[in-house]
Amino acid sequence: KCGESFSHKVIEEVSFIEKNLEIEKTCRESAEALASKLNKENKTLKRISMMCMAKLGPDAITEEINLDEDDSTPGADAEITACTSLQCQQRFKELQEQVLAAQREKQTASSELDDLRSRLLDFIEEVMCSCKQSPLYLCALPPPCFPYNLSMLAVEEYEELQTNLEMEKDLREKAESLAQEMYIEQKKLKRQSQLLLQSSVPSEQLLKALEENAKLTQALEEERMRHQQKVKELEEKLDQDRLLMEIESLRRQLDLLEEDRKDLESKYLSSESTIRNLKHSVDALQKRVQQAENPPPPPPPPPPPLPPPPPITHQAGCRGDILPRVLFSPGNIVDIKKQAVDEMMARIKDGVRLRPVQNVNRLKTKVSIVPLPGW
């Protein structure tokens, strides 16, 4: 879910930046179109003024122009210094070269953007291949590993798009300043042409031809603007269709990745349950092996039969029942059993197998009490 929301945010931000770039592009193109239109009108006005100057002469023209400049209202037009046509053309060429250089930089930036998109798609394909080949490797990775790489790529792409946007803004400002300069120059030339036309008395045919020429140029310009507008609309539709197709493909890829993630989670849970069962079975087997390797000690065999007691010679002055009590006291019997058990354990440790001993009923010792003489 985190990766999906992040990808949606990246897509929205990229689309927003692309819209801003398109707006800047249209503004710059409209400014360039206005500058070219003003340039054409300036050229036509220069031709007309040159024709009139050839008829009247330069002295009357300069005097009338100076009078018109003195009578003009104070404002932005009064503050503008007179510039020669060669300087304006040179300035216009320099600005055109700057615009061309900016267009080249924009093309390189767009190619880099396409390269970054292809790299992102390749990275997604590599991740999908690695998920299919080793699913447990993806589960073993920490959660912030995958979105971290995506965030780095998104930040780099955002920085590049931001630089392109700044460059487009600078170009738009330059184009607007150029259009302003051309507009001011057009005003000057219009004033000059009006003075020349007022000073000279043109024929009706010339006026009609000029009006028709102006109408034709206006119609051509309107038709050209309509054609450009249609072309822009078609390009925008194509770009929108491409973006929709890219968004749809990315959504499909996200759905596939989500399904793969769910499958991997189910596999991971099943593998964890199997691992637990195997651990329990291994522990049980280890306990059995330990029990088989270390069997409990066998019960101690019965003690061997006691040897017959030696003949008892009673000393004088002793009673006849003291000796049997000493020999068959419980302490002596326990010591004999303990000694036999120790011998048996020593044989077991040394590796001597004991033969099975048949149970022999111990014979009860009978003590015959012989009366001593003198009693």
N, C-alpha and C positions, 0 to 999 in steps of 0.2 A: 504493500500500500504506500509506503514511503517513497519507493522508487517510482511508482505510477504518478503520485502527486507532483514529485519533483520534475518528471518528464513533461507533465501538463504545464507546469509553471514555465519551464524552459521554452516550450512551444509557444505559449502565449506571449512571453517576452520577445522572442524572435519575431513573431508576427507583428507585434507593436512597433518594433524597431524598423522592420521592413516597410510598414505603412508610413512611418515618419520619413524614411528615405525616399519613398515614392512621392510624398508630398513635396519634399525639398527638390526632387528631380523635376516635378511639374512646374514648380515656381521658377526654377532656374531656366527651364526650357521656354516658359512664357516670357521671362525677362530677355532671353536670347532672341526670341522671335520679335519682341518689341524693339530690341536694339537693331536687328536686321531691317525691320520695317522702317524705323527712323533713318537708318543709313540709306535705304533706297529713296525715301522721300527727300533726304538731304541732297542726294545725288541729282534727283530731278530738279529740285530748287536751284542747285548750283548751275545746272545746264541753262535753266531759264534766266537766271541772273547773269550768266556769262553772255547769253544772247542779247539781253537788254543792255549790258555794259558795253558791248561792242557797238550798239547803236547810239548810246548817249555819251559815253566817255567817262573816265574815272573821276574827274573833278567834281562834277555835279553829284555823283553817287556818294562820295565821301562827305560832302557838305550836308546832304539830306540825311545820311545815316547819323552824323553827329547831332543834327537837330532833333532827330527822333530819339536818340539816346538821352538828350537833355530833357525832352518833354515827357519821357516815360516816368511812370509812378515809381516811388522808392520801394524796393523790395528785394526779392532774391535775384531778379533779372538785372537790377542795377548794379549789384555787387559783383556780378560775374565779369571777369576780364575777357577781353577779346582774344580768341585763340585762332590761330591759322588752321586751315584745313589739313595741311600736311601733318601738323602736330596731332590733331584729332585722329587722323587715319593711323598714325604711328601708335598712338595710345590704344586705339581700337585693335590694331594687330597684336600688340602686347597682351591685351586682355583676352583676345581670342586664343593666343598661344597658352596663356594660363588656363583657360577653360579646357583646351584640348589636353593639357597635361593633367588637369584634375580628372577629366574623363578617363584618361589612361590609368591613373591611380585607382579610380573607381572600378574599372574593369579588372585590374589586378586584385583589388579587394574582393570583388564578387567571385573571381576565380578561387581565391583563397577560402572564401566562405563555402563554395561548392566542394573544395578539397576537404574542409573540415567536416562538412556533412557526410561526404563519402567515408572519411575516417571514422566518424561516429557510427555509421551503418556497419562498416567492417568490424568495429569493436563489438557491436551488438551481436553480429553473426559469430564472432569468435567466442563470445560468452555463451551463446546458445550451443555452439559445438562442444565447448568444454563442459557445459551442463549435461549434454547428452552422453559424452564419453565418460565423465567421472562425476556422477551425481553426489557422491559423498564428499567430494572436495568442496563443492559449493556450500554444503551444509556445515562443513568444518570452518569455513571462512567467517570472520566476525562480521556483524551486520553493517557497520559503517564503511566497509572496504569498497563495495561496488558503487554506492552513491558518491563516495569521495572522488573517484576518478571521473564520474559524470559531472560532478560539480566543478572540478578543475577545467574540464573541456567547456562547460557552459560559461564559466567566468572568462576564459580566453576568447571565446566567440563573442561574448558580450562586449569585451574591451575593444575588439576589432571593429565591431559594428558601431560602437560609440565613436571611435576615431573617424570612421567613414561618415557618420552623421555630422561631426564637427567640420570635416572637410567640405561636405555639401553645404553647410551653413555659410562657411567662408566664401565659397564660390557663388552662392546666391547673393550675398552682400556685394561682392565685386560686380556681379552682373547688374544688380540694381543701381549701383553707383555709375556703371557705364551707361545704363539706360537713361539715368538722370542727366549725365553729361551730354548724351546725344539729343535728349529732349531740349536742353537749353540751347544747343547749337542749332537745332531745328527752328526754335523760336527766332533766333537771330537771323537765320536765312529767310524765314518767312517775312520778317520785317523788311529785310533788304529787298526781297522779291516784290513785296507790296509797294515799296517806294519806287522800285524800278517800273512796276506796272502802272503806278499812278503817274509817274513822270512821262513815260512813253504812252502813246495812244495806240494800243493794239487793234487790229482789225477784228471784225465779228467772227470771221472764220477761225482766226487763231484762238479766240475765246471759246468758241464752240469745241474746237479740237482739244483745248486744255480741259474743258469740262468733261468731254467724253473720255479723255485719257484718265482723268481723276475717277470718273465713275467705273471705268474698266479696271483700273488698279484696285479700287475699293472692292469691286465684285470678285476679282481674282484673290484678293487677300482674304475676303470672307469665305470663299470656297476653299482656300488653302487651310484656313483655321478649322472649318468643318471637317475637312479630310483628316487633319491632325487630331481633332477631337475623336473622330471615329476610330482612328488607329490606336489612340490611347485607351479608349473604352475596350477595344478588342484585346489589347495587351493586358489590361487589368483583368478582363474575364479569363484570359489564359493563365495569368498568374494565380488568380483565385482558384481555378480548377486544379492547377498543379499543387497549390498549398492544400486544397481539400484532399487530393489523392495522397499526398505525403502524410497528412494527419490521419487519414483512414488506414494507411499502411502501418503507421506507428501504433495506432490503436490495436490493429490486429496483432502486431508483434507483442504489444503489452498483454493482450489477452492470452496469447500462446505462452508467454513467460509466466503469467499467473497460473495457468493450468499446469505447466511444468513444475512450478513451485509447490502447488498443492500435491501433485504426484510425489514429488521428492519428500514433502513433509510426511505423507502417509507411509512412504517407504522407510523413512527414517524412524517413525514411530514403531512400525512393524519390526524393523531391525533391532530397535532397542528392546522390544519385548522378547524377541528371539535370543538376544544376547543375555538378558536376565535369566531366561529359562536355561540357556546353556551354562551360565554361571552356577545356577543351583544344581544342575546335573553334574557339573565338574566337581563342585564341593562334595556332593554325595559320593561320587566315585573316589575322590581323594580320601574321604573318610573310610571307605571300604578297603582301599589299598593299604592305608595305614593300619587298619584292623588286621588285614591279612599278613602284613609284614611284622607286626608286633602282636602275636596272639597272646591271650592271657596265660599266665603260668599254670601248668597242670597241678592238680591237687596233690599234696604230698602222699607218697605210698605209705602203707602201714609199716610200722617199725619191725625190724627182724626179731625173731624169737629170742628171748633171753637165754643165755647159757644156764645150764643147771647149776644150782648153788653148790659151792664146795661144802664139804662136810664141816659141820660146826662142832668145834670143841669148846665146850663151856669151861670157863675157869671156875675155880672154886669161889664160892661166895656170891655168884651171879645167878639171877633168877632165869628160868628157862624161857620166858616170853619177851625178854628185852631185845635179843638179836633179830628175830623176824621183824619187829617194829622198825628197827634201824634200816634194814635192807629194803624193805618195801614201803618206806616213807614216801609221800607225794613229791617231795623235792627231788629225790633221786630219780624217780620215774620221769619227771619233766626234763631233767638234764639229759637223760638218755635219748628222749624224743628230739630234743633240740639238736643234739650231736648228730643224730641220723639225718635230720632235715638239712643241716649244714653240709654234710658229706654229699647228699643228693644234689644240692644246688651247685656245689663245686664241680661235680661230674657233668652237670648240664652245661655250665659255663665252659668247661674244657672240651665239650663236644662229644662226650662219651654217652652213647645211647644206653639207656637202662632197659634191662630185660624185664618183661612183666613178671611180677612176683605174685605167685599164687597166695591167696589168703590162707594162712595157716593158723588155725586156732591155737592160741597160746595155751600151753599146758599150765594148769594151775599148780604151782609149787606147793608141795606139802612139806611141812616142817614137822619132823618127828622130834618130839621132845623126849629125850632120854633122861631119866632121873639119875642124878649123880649119886654116887655112893656116899652114904653118910647122912642122907636126908631121910 
